[in-house]
Amino acid sequence: MSQPHLLYCDGASRGNPGPAAIGFVLIDPAGATLAEKGAAIGSTTNNVAEYQALIAGLETAIDQGVRTLEVRLDSLLLVRQASGEFRVKAVHLKPLHRRVARLRREFDRLEVVHVRRELNTRADALANAALDGLT
């Protein structure tokens, strides 16, 4: 089986809710960066920002023609919700969860894994730079 592309995603909110941003990095199996983005998304919660980062990253991977993908997130809640281990109880997160579920079907293989925050530094930096107005 071929190596998957990697997608690192992170959302940030200063205040909860408060100014929020997303960051993601899409990497091919050889280690080259195919796409990366940091963007402010207005005022929202950290969990919404995490979902928005994942959705933007998945959409970019689909646009790039990626078929196998390993998503790496430092939000354990999002990992467990996206993998179906936890139910989504928060009403405002349910539409985002449904969007992720629809996007997942576009891949031949997609795995969502939890990584420690220090292993998600580029996506975190992109989100924080967007919050700081640097992107």
C-alpha positions as CSV (number, residue, x, y, z in Angstrom):
1,M,0.0,0.0,0.0
2,S,1.3,3.4,-0.9
3,Q,2.2,6.0,1.7
4,P,-0.6,8.5,2.3
5,H,-0.5,12.3,2.0
6,L,-0.4,14.0,5.4
7,L,-2.7,16.8,6.5
8,Y,-1.9,18.8,9.6
9,C,-4.7,21.1,10.8
10,D,-5.2,23.4,13.7
11,G,-7.8,26.0,14.8
12,A,-7.2,28.8,17.2
13,S,-9.5,31.2,19.1
14,R,-8.4,33.9,21.4
15,G,-11.2,33.9,23.9
16,N,-13.8,31.3,23.6
17,P,-15.5,32.6,21.6
18,G,-13.3,35.3,20.2
19,P,-11.2,36.1,17.2
20,A,-10.4,32.8,15.5
21,A,-8.3,31.4,12.7
22,I,-7.4,28.2,10.9
23,G,-4.2,26.7,9.7
24,F,-3.4,23.6,7.7
25,V,-0.5,22.0,5.8
26,L,-0.9,19.3,3.1
27,I,2.3,17.2,2.5
28,D,2.8,14.7,-0.2
29,P,4.3,11.2,0.5
30,A,7.8,12.4,-0.4
31,G,7.6,15.2,2.2
32,A,7.0,18.1,-0.1
33,T,4.4,20.8,0.9
34,L,1.6,20.8,-1.6
35,A,-0.5,23.5,0.1
36,E,-0.6,25.5,3.3
37,K,-3.0,28.2,4.5
38,G,-3.6,30.4,7.5
39,A,-6.8,32.5,7.6
40,A,-8.8,34.5,10.0
41,I,-12.4,33.2,10.2
42,G,-14.0,35.9,12.4
43,S,-15.2,35.4,16.0
44,T,-16.1,31.9,17.0
45,T,-15.1,29.1,19.4
46,N,-11.9,27.0,19.4
47,N,-13.9,23.8,18.5
48,V,-15.5,25.6,15.5
49,A,-12.1,26.8,14.4
50,E,-10.7,23.3,14.6
51,Y,-13.5,21.9,12.5
52,Q,-13.1,24.8,9.9
53,A,-9.4,24.0,9.6
54,L,-10.1,20.3,9.0
55,I,-12.8,21.1,6.4
56,A,-10.5,23.6,4.6
57,G,-7.7,21.1,4.6
58,L,-9.9,18.2,3.3
59,E,-11.3,20.4,0.6
60,T,-7.8,21.4,-0.5
61,A,-6.7,17.7,-0.5
62,I,-9.6,16.8,-2.7
63,D,-8.8,19.7,-5.1
64,Q,-5.3,18.4,-5.3
65,G,-6.5,14.9,-6.3
66,V,-5.4,13.2,-3.1
67,R,-7.0,9.7,-2.6
68,T,-5.2,8.5,0.6
69,L,-4.8,10.8,3.5
70,E,-3.6,10.7,7.1
71,V,-5.0,13.7,9.0
72,R,-3.1,14.8,12.1
73,L,-4.8,16.9,14.7
74,D,-3.9,18.0,18.2
75,S,-7.6,18.3,19.2
76,L,-8.4,15.0,20.8
77,L,-12.1,15.9,20.8
78,L,-12.1,16.5,17.1
79,V,-10.2,13.3,16.4
80,R,-12.7,11.3,18.4
81,Q,-15.7,13.0,16.9
82,A,-14.4,12.7,13.3
83,S,-13.6,9.0,13.7
84,G,-17.0,8.3,15.2
85,E,-15.7,7.3,18.6
86,F,-17.6,10.3,20.3
87,R,-21.0,11.6,19.4
88,V,-21.3,15.3,18.6
89,K,-23.6,16.7,21.2
90,A,-23.1,20.5,20.6
91,V,-25.8,21.6,18.2
92,H,-23.5,24.2,16.5
93,L,-20.9,21.5,15.7
94,K,-23.3,19.1,14.1
95,P,-23.4,20.7,10.6
96,L,-19.6,20.9,10.6
97,H,-19.4,17.2,11.6
98,R,-21.8,16.3,8.8
99,R,-19.6,18.3,6.3
100,V,-16.5,16.4,7.5
101,A,-18.4,13.1,7.1
102,R,-19.4,14.0,3.5
103,L,-15.8,15.1,2.6
104,R,-14.4,11.8,4.0
105,R,-16.3,9.9,1.4
106,E,-14.2,11.5,-1.3
107,F,-11.1,9.5,-0.3
108,D,-10.2,5.9,-0.9
109,R,-8.6,5.8,2.6
110,L,-8.6,8.5,5.3
111,E,-7.3,8.1,8.8
112,V,-7.6,10.8,11.5
113,V,-5.0,10.6,14.2
114,H,-4.1,12.5,17.3
115,V,-0.7,14.1,17.6
116,R,0.8,16.1,20.5
117,R,0.7,19.9,20.0
118,E,4.4,20.1,19.5
119,L,4.1,17.8,16.4
120,N,1.5,20.2,14.9
121,T,3.6,23.4,15.0
122,R,3.3,24.5,11.4
123,A,-0.5,24.4,11.3
124,D,-0.6,26.1,14.7
125,A,1.9,28.8,13.5
126,L,-0.2,29.5,10.4
127,A,-3.4,29.9,12.5
128,N,-1.7,32.1,15.0
129,A,-0.1,34.2,12.3
130,A,-3.5,34.8,10.7
131,L,-4.8,35.9,14.1
132,D,-1.8,38.3,14.4
133,G,-2.6,39.7,11.0
134,L,0.6,38.4,9.4
135,T,-0.9,36.4,6.6
